[in-house]
C-alpha cells in the first residue's frame, strides 16, 4: 500500500525531530481538528471574517484618523457637512410646488407687460452665449492659465464661501425641474424643455462647486474649475436666446449674477498667464472684449428689470404685516402654503376677494417678486400710493 506523500513526510519528520504536531504525535489530531474548525468558521462568517481581516490591515490608517479626531479636524468637517445637509433640507422645505408656481407666474406676468425687459433679456442672452463661445474657442489658453496660476486654495476658499448660495440655486432648480418634468409627462411631450436644460446645468454646477470646496489638491481644484466652465458653456449653448428669460421664470436671476462673478474670476486668472504667446495674447484680448459687452448688457438688464418691477408696483396700495402670517396659493384656508411671512414685511395689494388679499412681495429666497393670498386681518394699510388696488 502506497503511503501518501504528505503523511510520509510527517512520518519522517516525526522520526527525525520528535515533532509533537506531526503524524503520530500527541497533538497532531487535536491540531488538525482545530484547523478544520477554523476553516469551517471562516466559511460560516464569510464577509464578516473578511471585514475583520481588513480592519486589521487598516490599523495604521485608522490610527491617523483617530489622531485627526483628537485634533478636532474631523469634527469641524463633520459639522460643516451636517450644516450643509441641514441647509439643503431647509431649502427643500421652502421650495414647495406652490412656491415655485408662484415665482414662475409672477415673473411671466411682469415680463409680458414690459417689451423693453424682454428685449434686454434677449440682448443679454446673446452676450452670454457669445462670451461662453469665446471661452470654449480659447479653451487651451484658459486651461494653460488655470494650470499656471497655482491658486487651488483660492478656488476652494471662494467656492466654500459661495456654497450656501449655490446650494440654494440647486434647490430651486431641482424643484423647477420636477414640476416641468411632471407637466411634460402629463402632456405626453418627450421633448427636453429649456427649463430642464437650465435646471440640470445649475444642479451640475452645484455638484462641481461642492467638489471644488472639498478638493484635496490644487490640480484637482483647477480641473474641476475647468469642468464647471465646460458645463456652463454646454448648457448656455443649448438654451441660446432663451437663457435669461428662462432663469427669470425659474426664480434664478441671482444665478445669472453669480455666473458673471465666476466668469470675472476666471478671466482674472487668464489675464495673468505668464509668458503669453501672440496667439494667447489675442485670445485674452477677445475674452476681455466679450466680457466687457456682457457686463454692460447685464447692467442694462438690471435697470430694465428694476423699472419693470417699479411699474408693476407703483399704483398698488402698500401694506405691512402686523403679525406672522401664511401666504397661500388660493384665497382659502386650505390653499397650499407659498411662504410663512414675518411681521413687519411690506407687501403691495393687487386684488381683493372677500376678506382675502392677493399681495405682491419680494421673495427672500429668489429675491424676485411673487404673488400670494393672505387674510386681510394680518395687514395694516400704509399711506396710499398713486392709485387704488385693482379689483
JOKAMO-V477947 format. One record per pair of residues at least 24 apart in sequence whose ideal C-beta (glycine too) atoms are under 6 Angstrom apart, sorted by the first residue. I is the first residue (numbers start at 1). GAP is how many residues later the second one is. If there is no record, write none. Layout:
I,GAP  I,GAP
This chain:
87,80  91,77  91,80  94,271  95,76  95,77  95,80  97,82  98,231  98,238  98,240  99,239  100,75  100,76  100,79  102,236  102,268  102,270  103,148  103,263  103,267  104,145  106,263  106,264  106,265  107,141  107,142  108,141  110,198  110,202  114,194  116,188  117,187  117,191  120,180  120,181  120,184  121,123  121,124  122,119  123,174  124,120  124,173  124,174  124,177  125,116  125,118  125,119  127,166  127,167  127,170  128,108  128,115  129,107  130,160  131,159  131,160  131,163  132,101  132,104  134,152  134,153  134,156  136,97  138,145  141,139  141,142  142,128  143,83  145,124  145,125  145,128  146,76  146,123  147,75  149,120  150,68  152,66  152,69  155,57  155,66  155,70  156,57  156,59  156,65  159,50  159,53  159,54  160,53  163,50  166,40  166,43  169,33  169,86  170,33  170,36  172,79  172,80  173,26  173,29  173,30  176,74  194,45  194,48  194,52  197,41  197,42  198,48  201,34  202,53  204,27  251,115  251,117  254,113  260,38  267,24  309,60  313,35  315,71  315,72  316,32  316,34  316,73  317,32  317,68  317,72  318,30  318,64  319,28  319,30  319,60  319,62  319,63  320,26  320,60  320,62  321,24  321,57  322,58  323,55  325,49  325,53  327,45  327,47  328,45  331,25  331,42  338,34  349,40  351,39
